[in-house]
Amino acid sequence: MSEQPKFQRRKRRGPISAAPKPSEATAPREAPLKPDVDALLTEREALLQRKAELEAQRLMADQDAKAETEAKKQVQVQSEQDAKAAPVLKPLRQKRPNPKQPLVLAGPPMAKPTTAQPIAHDSEAVWAQLDRFELNPQLLAKRNIVTALRKDPAHTRFDILRTRMLQALAENGWKRVAITSPTKDCGKTFTAANLAISLSRQDNCRTVLLDLDMRSPSLHKLFGVNDPGVISDLLRGDIAPSRHLQGFAKNSISAGSHVAIGFNGIAEPYASELLQDPSTEAALNELEAQLEPDLMLFDLPPALLNDDVLAMRPHFDALLLVAGGGTTRANDIKETERRLGEKVPLLGIVLNKAEQEESGDYAY
């Protein structure tokens, strides 16, 4: 046999298969599944542990619910016991109530009145609060206030005038008296001042004297008062009557403490307009309500010089006319009566500065 070439022999033997690797030949077939089993086991253990935790939580929740139920039952039982015991304790509580707690009423309480009870007015306390000024007997005598020292016999005529005037007022129910004159320099302010001191000695007569001759005020000069105030403030309601009025201080001439004088230190150019203003009526009413006087005297200006007396007419009950001896004419008196009207009650005519001793200083 002829020898074949090498490449032909190799072809006849067929393809040579690759020899298996030792690692592939010896490794078992289930080796790749081992990691998956471990993971499953680990997951199973985690699930079992979680289940145990949930079971423990459930058991604790059941215990809490059971404890809460028991507590509610105990509260309900205690409430039922208190309800059963209430009828027994109620009479004891009614017999011995607790003063710190309000009692339970059968019906609604009555509403308390909202308006406070009015406090009773004490006019005497208002008189006690008035400012007081000193009386100088020598100065009063020098100013012809004859009722002060009572040495001049003329003082008895003012006492008579005082008494007769009070009787006339009581008979007619009057309280407010205006003092004026037909013309100036007749002595109307002199008459008002003497009447004030004479009236002060009447313990049962409270007297108020107002200087309403606001165009020419002079009453404070007769009494020697240095701080007279402004009466227009009183009439306008800017100051209370108790703060403006002044009374007599303790003195040696037996002048009483129940005379209040409203002085004026500044002239008022619109006196007539002020007297007609509603504020004047309100001020006079307030004064009368606070002090409750028995008599109010108004020293007015001369009736024939201006219209102040006419403006004041609604505020007084009667008129006391002062005539000057030797200066006042009969026609002046008639004109005054005509101007004021017939309806004005004329309380009397005082004749001042009479030359004859027997001539009366007054007439009714």
FENMO-V91715 format. One record per residue. N is the residue number from 1. RES is the residue in three letters. SS is DSSP state (a for helix, b for strand, c for the rest). PSI is psi in radians with two decimals (999 if undefined). OMEGA is omega as a letter, one per 40 degrees, with the letter a starting at -180 (999 if undefined). Layout:
BEGIN
N:RES:SS:PSI:OMEGA
N:RES:SS:PSI:OMEGA
END
This chain:
BEGIN
1:MET:c:2.26:a
2:SER:c:2.51:a
3:GLU:c:2.19:a
4:GLN:c:2.75:i
5:PRO:c:2.82:a
6:LYS:a:-0.60:a
7:PHE:a:-0.42:i
8:GLN:a:-0.67:i
9:ARG:a:-0.65:i
10:ARG:a:-0.53:a
11:LYS:a:-0.57:a
12:ARG:a:-0.52:a
13:ARG:c:-0.25:a
14:GLY:c:3.08:a
15:PRO:c:2.45:a
16:ILE:c:2.06:a
17:SER:c:2.62:a
18:ALA:c:2.37:a
19:ALA:c:2.37:i
20:PRO:c:2.58:i
21:LYS:c:2.61:a
22:PRO:a:-0.64:a
23:SER:a:-0.65:a
24:GLU:a:-0.53:a
25:ALA:a:-0.58:a
26:THR:a:-0.36:a
27:ALA:c:2.36:i
28:PRO:c:2.79:a
29:ARG:a:-0.54:a
30:GLU:a:0.06:a
31:ALA:a:-0.69:a
32:PRO:a:-0.33:a
33:LEU:a:-0.21:a
34:LYS:a:-0.76:i
35:PRO:a:-0.62:i
36:ASP:a:-0.65:i
37:VAL:a:-0.74:i
38:ASP:a:-0.71:i
39:ALA:a:-0.71:i
40:LEU:a:-0.71:i
41:LEU:a:-0.74:i
42:THR:a:-0.76:i
43:GLU:a:-0.66:i
44:ARG:a:-0.72:i
45:GLU:a:-0.69:i
46:ALA:a:-0.71:i
47:LEU:a:-0.72:i
48:LEU:a:-0.71:i
49:GLN:a:-0.74:i
50:ARG:a:-0.69:i
51:LYS:a:-0.69:i
52:ALA:a:-0.67:i
53:GLU:a:-0.76:i
54:LEU:a:-0.69:i
55:GLU:a:-0.69:i
56:ALA:a:-0.72:i
57:GLN:a:-0.70:i
58:ARG:a:-0.74:i
59:LEU:a:-0.70:i
60:MET:a:-0.72:i
61:ALA:a:-0.70:i
62:ASP:a:-0.70:i
63:GLN:a:-0.74:i
64:ASP:a:-0.75:i
65:ALA:a:-0.69:i
66:LYS:a:-0.73:i
67:ALA:a:-0.71:i
68:GLU:a:-0.71:i
69:THR:a:-0.72:i
70:GLU:a:-0.69:i
71:ALA:a:-0.72:i
72:LYS:a:-0.70:i
73:LYS:a:-0.72:i
74:GLN:a:-0.72:i
75:VAL:a:-0.74:i
76:GLN:a:-0.73:i
77:VAL:a:-0.73:i
78:GLN:a:-0.69:i
79:SER:a:-0.72:i
80:GLU:a:-0.64:i
81:GLN:a:-0.72:i
82:ASP:a:-0.68:i
83:ALA:a:-0.66:i
84:LYS:a:-0.58:a
85:ALA:a:-0.28:a
86:ALA:a:-0.85:i
87:PRO:a:-0.48:i
88:VAL:a:-0.64:a
89:LEU:a:-0.38:a
90:LYS:a:-0.82:i
91:PRO:a:-0.60:i
92:LEU:a:-0.71:a
93:ARG:a:-0.57:i
94:GLN:a:-0.58:a
95:LYS:a:-0.58:a
96:ARG:c:1.32:a
97:PRO:c:2.67:i
98:ASN:c:2.05:a
99:PRO:c:-0.31:a
100:LYS:c:-0.24:a
101:GLN:c:2.46:i
102:PRO:c:2.51:i
103:LEU:c:2.58:i
104:VAL:c:2.08:a
105:LEU:c:2.70:i
106:ALA:c:-0.59:a
107:GLY:c:3.03:i
108:PRO:c:2.47:i
109:PRO:c:2.61:i
110:MET:c:2.44:a
111:ALA:c:2.40:i
112:LYS:c:2.54:i
113:PRO:c:2.35:a
114:THR:c:-0.45:a
115:THR:c:2.25:i
116:ALA:c:2.64:i
117:GLN:c:2.30:a
118:PRO:c:2.42:i
119:ILE:c:2.32:a
120:ALA:c:2.33:a
121:HIS:c:2.35:a
122:ASP:c:1.65:a
123:SER:a:-0.52:i
124:GLU:a:-0.58:i
125:ALA:a:-0.60:i
126:VAL:a:-0.72:i
127:TRP:a:-0.66:a
128:ALA:a:-0.40:a
129:GLN:c:-0.09:a
130:LEU:c:2.55:i
131:ASP:b:2.59:a
132:ARG:b:2.50:i
133:PHE:b:2.63:a
134:GLU:c:2.48:i
135:LEU:c:2.19:i
136:ASN:c:1.81:a
137:PRO:a:-0.70:a
138:GLN:a:-0.71:i
139:LEU:a:-0.70:i
140:LEU:a:-0.71:i
141:ALA:a:-0.65:i
142:LYS:a:-0.55:i
143:ARG:c:0.25:i
144:ASN:c:0.52:i
145:ILE:c:1.48:a
146:VAL:a:-0.34:a
147:THR:a:-0.09:a
148:ALA:a:-1.14:a
149:LEU:a:-0.33:i
150:ARG:c:0.47:i
151:LYS:c:-0.55:i
152:ASP:c:2.27:i
153:PRO:c:-0.32:a
154:ALA:c:-0.29:a
155:HIS:a:-0.49:a
156:THR:a:-0.52:i
157:ARG:a:-0.57:i
158:PHE:a:-0.58:i
159:ASP:a:-0.69:i
160:ILE:a:-0.74:i
161:LEU:a:-0.74:i
162:ARG:a:-0.86:a
163:THR:a:-0.80:a
164:ARG:a:-0.60:i
165:MET:a:-0.76:i
166:LEU:a:-0.64:i
167:GLN:a:-0.72:i
168:ALA:a:-0.68:i
169:LEU:a:-0.73:a
170:ALA:a:-0.65:a
171:GLU:a:-0.58:a
172:ASN:a:-0.07:a
173:GLY:c:0.51:a
174:TRP:c:2.75:i
175:LYS:c:-0.56:a
176:ARG:b:2.18:a
177:VAL:b:2.22:i
178:ALA:b:2.38:i
179:ILE:b:2.11:a
180:THR:b:-3.12:i
181:SER:b:2.80:i
182:PRO:c:-0.79:a
183:THR:c:-3.13:a
184:LYS:c:2.91:i
185:ASP:c:0.59:i
186:CYS:c:-0.22:i
187:GLY:c:0.49:i
188:LYS:a:-0.74:i
189:THR:a:-0.66:i
190:PHE:a:-0.74:i
191:THR:a:-0.74:a
192:ALA:a:-0.72:a
193:ALA:a:-0.75:i
194:ASN:a:-0.66:i
195:LEU:a:-0.64:a
196:ALA:a:-0.80:i
197:ILE:a:-0.69:i
198:SER:a:-0.71:i
199:LEU:a:-0.49:a
200:SER:a:-0.37:a
201:ARG:c:0.00:i
202:GLN:c:1.81:a
203:ASP:c:-0.50:a
204:ASN:c:0.27:a
205:CYS:c:1.86:i
206:ARG:c:2.18:a
207:THR:b:2.37:i
208:VAL:b:2.25:i
209:LEU:b:2.18:a
210:LEU:b:2.32:i
211:ASP:b:1.63:a
212:LEU:c:0.25:i
213:ASP:c:1.24:a
214:MET:c:-0.28:i
215:ARG:c:-0.50:i
216:SER:c:1.24:a
217:PRO:c:2.39:a
218:SER:c:-0.03:a
219:LEU:a:-0.64:a
220:HIS:a:-0.46:i
221:LYS:a:-0.64:i
222:LEU:a:-0.63:a
223:PHE:a:-0.05:i
224:GLY:c:0.62:i
225:VAL:c:2.16:a
226:ASN:c:-0.34:a
227:ASP:c:1.33:a
228:PRO:c:-0.40:a
229:GLY:c:-3.04:a
230:VAL:c:2.00:a
231:ILE:a:-0.37:i
232:SER:a:-0.50:i
233:ASP:a:-0.65:i
234:LEU:a:-0.80:a
235:LEU:a:-0.48:i
236:ARG:c:-0.11:i
237:GLY:c:0.25:a
238:ASP:c:-0.28:i
239:ILE:c:2.49:a
240:ALA:c:2.59:i
241:PRO:a:-0.68:a
242:SER:a:-0.36:i
243:ARG:a:-0.37:a
244:HIS:a:-0.70:a
245:LEU:c:2.63:i
246:GLN:b:2.57:i
247:GLY:b:3.07:i
248:PHE:b:2.35:i
249:ALA:c:3.01:i
250:LYS:c:2.35:a
251:ASN:c:3.07:a
252:SER:c:0.06:a
253:ILE:c:0.22:i
254:SER:c:0.49:i
255:ALA:c:2.23:a
256:GLY:c:2.99:a
257:SER:c:-0.01:a
258:HIS:c:0.76:i
259:VAL:b:2.16:i
260:ALA:b:2.23:a
261:ILE:b:2.31:i
262:GLY:b:1.75:a
263:PHE:c:2.99:i
264:ASN:c:2.23:a
265:GLY:c:-0.10:a
266:ILE:c:2.30:i
267:ALA:c:2.50:a
268:GLU:c:1.97:a
269:PRO:c:-0.38:a
270:TYR:c:0.94:a
271:ALA:a:-0.80:a
272:SER:a:-0.74:i
273:GLU:a:-0.66:i
274:LEU:a:-0.69:a
275:LEU:a:-0.49:i
276:GLN:a:-0.16:a
277:ASP:c:2.50:i
278:PRO:a:-0.39:a
279:SER:a:-0.55:i
280:THR:a:-0.80:i
281:GLU:a:-0.73:i
282:ALA:a:-0.70:a
283:ALA:a:-0.73:i
284:LEU:a:-0.68:i
285:ASN:a:-0.70:i
286:GLU:a:-0.73:i
287:LEU:a:-0.79:a
288:GLU:a:-0.62:a
289:ALA:a:-0.63:a
290:GLN:a:-0.77:a
291:LEU:a:-0.34:a
292:GLU:c:0.99:a
293:PRO:c:2.75:i
294:ASP:c:-0.40:a
295:LEU:b:2.38:i
296:MET:b:2.14:i
297:LEU:b:2.34:i
298:PHE:b:1.98:i
299:ASP:b:1.81:a
300:LEU:c:2.84:i
301:PRO:c:2.98:i
302:PRO:c:2.43:a
303:ALA:c:-0.51:a
304:LEU:c:-0.04:a
305:LEU:c:-0.55:a
306:ASN:c:-2.99:a
307:ASP:c:0.35:a
308:ASP:a:-0.72:a
309:VAL:a:-0.69:i
310:LEU:a:-0.69:i
311:ALA:a:-0.53:a
312:MET:a:-0.15:a
313:ARG:a:-0.73:a
314:PRO:a:-0.18:a
315:HIS:a:0.02:i
316:PHE:c:2.77:a
317:ASP:c:-0.63:a
318:ALA:b:2.88:a
319:LEU:b:2.36:i
320:LEU:b:2.02:a
321:LEU:b:2.27:a
322:VAL:b:2.16:i
323:ALA:b:2.44:a
324:GLY:b:2.17:i
325:GLY:c:2.20:i
326:GLY:c:-0.19:a
327:THR:c:-0.63:a
328:THR:c:2.25:i
329:ARG:c:2.78:i
330:ALA:a:-0.63:i
331:ASN:a:-0.54:i
332:ASP:a:-0.70:i
333:ILE:a:-0.74:i
334:LYS:a:-0.70:i
335:GLU:a:-0.64:i
336:THR:a:-0.79:i
337:GLU:a:-0.67:i
338:ARG:a:-0.70:a
339:ARG:a:-0.68:a
340:LEU:a:-0.40:i
341:GLY:c:2.71:a
342:GLU:c:-0.36:a
343:LYS:c:-0.16:i
344:VAL:c:2.07:i
345:PRO:b:2.08:i
346:LEU:b:1.88:a
347:LEU:b:-0.58:i
348:GLY:b:2.95:i
349:ILE:b:2.13:i
350:VAL:b:2.15:i
351:LEU:b:1.94:a
352:ASN:b:2.67:i
353:LYS:c:0.71:i
354:ALA:c:2.40:a
355:GLU:c:-0.66:a
356:GLN:c:2.40:a
357:GLU:c:-0.59:a
358:GLU:c:-0.28:a
359:SER:c:2.29:i
360:GLY:c:2.61:i
361:ASP:c:0.06:a
362:TYR:c:2.85:i
363:ALA:b:2.56:i
364:TYR:c:999:999
END
